[in-house]
Amino acid sequence: MPRQSRIDAPGALHHIIARGIGRRNIFDDDHDRDQFLERLETIIAQTQTCCFAWALIPNHFHLLLRTGDAPVATVMRRLLTGHAATYNRRHRRSGHLFQNRYKSILCQEDTYLLELVRYIHLNPLRAKLVNDLRELASYSYSGHRALMGKGKCPWQNTAHVLKLFGSTVKHARQKYRAFVARGISAGQRPDLIGGGLVRSMGGWETVKALRQANVYMKGDERILGDSDFVAHVLDTAQEAYHRKKVLQAKCIDTYAVARYIANLLSIDEKRIWAPGKNRLTVKARSLFCCWSVDQLGESMSSLARQLGLSVTSVSQSVERGRRIAAEENLSFDHSKL
């Protein structure tokens, strides 16, 4: 069965899980972990991504991210590629470090934010890296430490999480700690790893029972949320997929996008294909990258080859293009081609 594409949208909440290939370690020591966190901090700042929770285990890691202008795929590509290259170089190894694709679950924030914060931050305890909550509060490689005020993590959004527990930091931390403590007995939480209501309701047996009572629900392994949320996300994703198919059927390709932008900005189309740091050239190339990715579904690696750029540069251009389009209220209207 072909794998399903990931679902993403600006401002979406994602639970990310990435594991080492063959269950091998992706962090051998604190140096590996520190370098990973330094890279994560840089990427979060550059992409305006919000991190609510995180935990590093020797052979995998968890992140709870709300995307900004950059899609989660961009964030994770930079993070995983950078860490793998650094790890392999340091440990004199080659080949893949991570197992297949990372898992990305789009989550309904109002319902699941705090549950996921607790689940992720209890991972070091479940993995027996620490013995109890007291040790967890001092564990350097989990976001729980910052929420408890035992260490600083400027790139982690602790304020938003604590605000949900109380109006003062002291009171909020007390309630947060009690909330985390209540989650210890729950152990593993398969209901928090996607599947919409299918998992949330306790599995397929519960779903079958509800169907016998004429209660139907919608589920998807890429989404964690109630039936309405899952349906809305899938409908939005289907609209984007349909739009790309329509453009492909009309033979609208990157060259057509370049012509559209040249007309829109009243510039020579050649400026889009040639390097240059002129303000208008940068704007045109940024919009070109943005709309080629978002509207046509063009891969960043393909654009990199066409433009003679690195994938990272294309990724940055896509993010810049999205900001320009939003600030100047610009859109791609294929009917004008």
C-alpha positions, 0 to 999 in steps of 0.5 A: 500500500502506498504511504500517505502524504503528511498533512500540514497547515500554518499554525498546526500542532504536530506530535513528532516522533523520530526513531533510529534505524534498527532501533539503534541510538541516535544520541550516544552521549550528552555531546550528541544531545547538546548539538541536536538541541543547538540545531533545534533552537536555531531552526525554531527561531528561523522558522518561527516554530513554537515548541511546547514539549520535547524529550530525547531518548537514546534511540528516538525523540519526541517534539510537540510543535506548532508550525509557523510560516515553514511547514513541518516537513521543512523543519524536520528535514533540516533537523534530521539531515543536520543531525545525521550528518553531524552524528555520522561525522563525529562517530565515523559512520556512514549511511542512514541514521533514522528509521524510514520517515519520522512520524508526524501526527496533526493534533487538535490543540484545544483537546490534546495539547496538555495531554501530549505535553504530559505524555512526551515529558513522561517519556524519560521516566517510562524509559527508565532514564530517571527514577521518579518525578524529582529526578525528571525535574532535573533531567536536562533532556526533556522540556519538563525541567524548564516547566518546573523552573529547574533550568532555562530553555528559551526556545521552549514556550513554557509560558503558554503551557503554564498559563493553562494551569494558573495565573501565577507561575508558582501556582501553575507549576504546582498544578502542572506537576500534579497533572503530570504525576496523575499520568504516570499510572497510565503508562503507554498511551496508544490513543495519543499516537494518531488515528482520530477517534479510532484510537481515542475511543479505545480501538476498533472493537469500540468503533464496531460497537458504536457502528452497530448503534449507528454511530459513525466516526471518521479516523486517520492515522495522521490525525489526532482529534475528534470526528469533526476535526478529522473530517475538516483536516481531511477535507482541507487536504483534499482541496489542496490535492485537487487543486494540484491535480487541476493545475497538472491537468492544465499543464501548468508547470514551473515555467508557467509560474515564472511567467505569471510572476514576471507579469505580476511584478512587471519584470523580465522572466529571465530574472527569476531563473538567474541568480541575483540579490536585487530586492525585486529579483529576490522577491520574484524568486521567493514567490516562484519557490513558494507557489511552485511548492504550495500550488504545484506540489513541486519538490524542493530538491527539484527546484534546487536543481532548476535554480542551481541552489541548495535545498536549504536555500530553496526552503528559505525562499519558500518561507520568504515567499509565503511571508511576502504573499501574506504581507502584500496580499498576493495570490497565484491565479492560474486562470490568468495564465 
